Amino acid sequence: MKSSSPNTSYIADRPNISRIILIACAAALGGFLFGFDTAVINGAVAALQKTFGASSGMIGLAVSSALLGSALGAFIAGPIADRQGRIKAMIIASVMFTLSAIGSGIPFGIWDFIFWRGLGGVGVGIASVIAPAYIAEVAPANLRGRLGSLQQLAIVVGIFIALLSDYFIALGAGGSAEGEFWFGFTAWRWMFWSEIPPAILYGVAALMIPESPRYLVAQGRDREAANVLAKILGGNVEAKVEEIRQTVNREHKPKFSDILSRRGGLLPIVWIGMGLSILQQFVGINVIFYYSSILWRAVGFSERDSLLITVITGVVNILTTFIAISTVDKFGRKPLLLLGSIGMTVTLGTLALIFGNAAIDPVTGNPTLTGSSGIIALLAANLYVVFFGCSWGPIVWVLLGEIFNNQIRAIALSLAASIQWIANFIVSTTFPPLLQFFGLGSAYGLYTISAAISIFFVVFFIRETKGKELEEM
């Protein structure tokens, strides 16, 4: 992009809302791929285990290998974003998504499958950092919460589309991921290949949106920043550029030591960001989206019905995210988090109680839900998704884009997102062994404890950021 003076014809008294929303949606496509890539394996888990003769521990690693890649991607996203810009980081993620989607459908064994999933995970990690940071940097303060929630909406839509495509691909292959689908290839391979079109679209969309004005100012490209601000925010853009420049001038080039305190440890706000990330995963939400098809099969549902239940759960997740988008800038971040924590504690506790007291099938060794217990479990599981979807799902991403000041935002967000993926990896990898050796009751009991801890974390450590400019953080 060439430097030029700002075109004053674009300056308006009010922000160009439609343009801002389109830009935010394009950036949030990374969130869509984030959700799609991590959830698409749901329908293929049983087929992968049978195809490669893998143990439960190896399948846990195969499912969660993308998460290790995501931790790496999140950690390197900050330096890439600060040196190369937000747009180039999005394009790099797009390329990784595309290569991973192709490779995951043509593995010769479980180990090269793990490699391709890990590569896609790096793209997921980069996208998980860039989207909230970019959206926070282009959005006006009064819309930032709702626009920041687009990241989570994109994630849950991506999860839903992945689960829906899994369902219909399996349906077209006779109701099983192991059946033959198009051109003689098995259905589970097409589940991964279905990610190729949105991965390419993400890269194309990234080329059509402007660079972050805060990144441009940090690079000394003030005129380009003013031009971007004029087109999206309007008003006195020169004053806004000067405000950003003052924060940049007070700060040096971002580096990891910026998030360290004088005593050598991490800054308190960084610990809070990491705490949000860990608790978001330790409540076990991704067990629902990574393993729900085998989870419901374990308690007696057919493969087709299990996939359908998973699709319904995806719809619930989307609808509740809309609740968060419509209320986050009205009620604030902290009240929604607190409501979600209480609701998740109750619903997870219900699931732990039901599965912990369920009769065990002597043949399969799985719990059997009889009478009304199956219906109650389904309701509790979906209510759990409701409470997560209107609180900890979207609000954590909003807060991670907001709570760090301009100097440390990219680096601190990278660290927090990396920790989030590691926590996700721990939960996802341990679930199959927990299910096999201790049962669903024990697994949900652990997630219930984490949800209860999150209540106290919100009360004592989270400060409200509603309506504040990023330069005030």
C-alpha positions, -999 to +999 in steps of 0.1 A: +000+000+000+015+033-010+015+062+013-008+091+004-025+120+020-059+112+035-088+117+012-110+141+031-140+133+010-144+101+030-145+119+063-180+118+079-195+129+112-203+093+121-185+060+116-192+041+084-209+012+102-215-010+072-179-007+061-167-015+096-190-045+099-178-059+065-141-054+075-147-071+109-166-100+092-137-105+067-113-107+096-136-130+115-134-155+087-103-167+105-126-175+134-148-195+111-119-216+100-107-218+136-141-234+145-143-255+113-108-269+115-110-279+152-145-294+149-145-312+115-127-341+130-157-349+152-175-370+126-143-388+116-130-399+150-144-434+150-135-440+113-099-428+120-096-452+149-108-481+128-088-472+097-055-469+114-061-493+143-053-466+168-056-468+206-077-444+226-046-425+236-034-422+200-068-410+189-067-384+216-034-372+203-047-372+167-077-351+177-057-327+198-026-325+175-041-295+159-042-279+193-005-282+198+000-265+165-025-239+175-004-231+207+027-226+185+007-205+160-007-183+187+027-178+202+043-167+169+013-147+157+022-116+178+057-111+164+044-118+129+016-093+133+040-066+147+066-071+120+046-080+089+012-066+097-022-081+105-031-087+069+000-107+060-005-128+091-041-136+079-027-147+045-001-170+061-029-186+081-050-191+050-022-210+032-018-233+063-055-240+065-056-250+028-025-273+029-038-289+061-073-296+046-057-313+016-032-333+036-056-344+063-077-362+037-048-382+022-028-396+051-010-429+048-009-434+085-018-419+118+015-400+122+013-381+089-023-373+097-011-358+130+014-337+110-012-323+087-036-315+116-007-299+134+000-276+104-036-266+103-034-259+140-006-234+134-030-215+111-058-218+137-034-203+164-025-174+142-061-167+133-072-169+169-048-140+178-051-118+147-088-116+144-096-102+179-066-079+178-075-065+144-112-061+151-104-043+184-080-020+165-105-009+138-137-008+158-150+023+176-153+019+214-191+018+214-192-011+190-161-029+199-178-055+222-203-065+196-178-065+167-153-084+189-181-110+195-181-116+158-150-137+163-168-161+186-199-160+163-176-170+134-161-198+155-194-213+164-207-209+129-176-227+117-182-254+142-218-258+131-210-259+094-182-285+101-207-307+121-234-302+095-211-311+066-199-342+086-235-352+090-245-348+054-213-364+041-219-394+064-255-395+053-245-396+017-221-425+025-248-447+040-249-431+074-212-438+083-179-419+080-164-452+069-187-455+038-178-446+003-186-411-009-177-392-041-152-406-066-147-437-045-131-419-015-143-426+020-166-401+037-141-391+064-116-379+038-142-356+023-150-342+057-115-327+058-115-317+021-147-297+027-125-271+044-106-261+013-131-236-002-134-215+030-097-216+036-091-200+001-119-175+007-102-163+039-070-155+020-090-136-007-109-116+019-077-107+038-064-091+006-095-069+003-095-052+038-072-024+050-043-028+074-048-019+110-044+019+116-025+012+148+000-010+130+004+016+103+011+044+129+036+021+146+054+017+113+055+055+107+029+053+080+006+080+094-009+091+061-021+056+053-035+053+088-054+085+085-068+073+051-080+041+067-095+059+097-112+084+074-129+057+055-141+037+085-145+061+115-148+096+100-147+126+122-114+143+131-090+115+120-059+136+124-067+139+161-071+101+163-038+095+145-021+119+169-037+101+199-024+067+185+010+082+177+014+095+213+009+061+227+033+046+201+059+073+208+058+066+245+066+030+238+094+011+222+093-017+197+073-045+212+092-074+227+085-102+251+101-084+281+073-058+279+050-082+296+073-088+325+071-068+357+100-051+374+103-082+397+108-104+367+074-121+367+046-116+343+025-085+346-008-090+366-029-082+336-011-110+316-019-135+343-055-125+342-056-130+304-040-164+309-065-173+336-094-164+313-079-186+286-073-216+309-107-215+325-125-211+291-110-245+282-110-263+315-148-261+317-147-288+290-166-271+262-145-286+234-153-321+246-188-314+234-176-303+199-147-327+194-161-359+209-199-355+211-206-380+183-188-408+201-200-395+235-237-399+226-229-432+208-213-444+241-247-440+259-267-458+233-275-434+204-268-445+168-240-429+148-265-410+126-285-398+156-253-388+175-242-366+146-277-351+144-276-343+181-242-327+176-257-305+148-285-294+171-259-285+197-241-264+171-273-245+163-278-238+200-243-225+202-249-200+174-282-187+188-267-181+222-237-162+207-262-138+192-274-131+227-239-122+237-235-099+207-267-081+214-260-076+251-222-073+256-221-035+251-253-030+270-248-051+302-210-053+301-184-081+301-183-090+338-220-096+344-223-120+314-192-139+325-206-143+360-240-155+347-222-180+325-200-193+353-230-200+375-250-216+348-222-239+337-215-250+372-251-261+376-254-279+342-221-296+344-228-307+379-261-322+366-242-341+339-216-354+364-244-366+386-263-384+359-234-401+342-218-409+376-249-428+387-257-444+353-259-482+350-229-497+331-235-519+301-216-552+309-208-558+272-195-523+261-185-510+295-203-477+287-229-460+309-265-466+299-291-438+303-326-452+310-359-435+314-358-397+317-321-396+325-312-395+287-335-365+281-322-347+312-286-353+300-294-339+266-311-309+281-283-303+306-257-306+278-274-281+256-281-257+285-244-259+293-237-248+257-263-220+261-245-206+292-211-210+276-222-195+243-236-163+258-207-157+281-173-174+282-173-183+246-174-148+230-166-126+260-131-141+266-121-132+231-135-097+235-116-092+267-084-105+253-086-079+225-093-052+250-075-056+284-039-052+271-026-017+263-013-009+228+023-017+236+018-053+248-015-062+230-001-085+203+025-102+224+002-106+255-027-118+234-003-143+217+008-157+250-028-159+264-041-176+232-011-200+232-019-209+268-056-214+258-046-239+231-024-258+255-053-260+280-075-271+251-049-298+243-048-310+279-086-313+281-090-329+246-061-354+250-072-366+285-109-371+276-106-405+258-086-420+287-109-404+313-139-419+294-123-453+291-108-457+326-129-434+349-162-428+331-181-397+320-192-389+356-156-383+367-148-363+336-177-339+340-170-337+377-136-322+369-152-297+344-177-287+371-149-278+395-133-256+369-167-238+363-171-232+400-135-218+402-144-194+373-171-178+394-146-166+420-121-156+392-146-133+376-157-117+410-122-110+422-100-104+390-121-091+361-126-054+356-152-040+333-139-026+299-172-016+284-171+017+265-134+024+271-110+034+242-080+011+237-057+040+245-072+041+280-063+005+288 
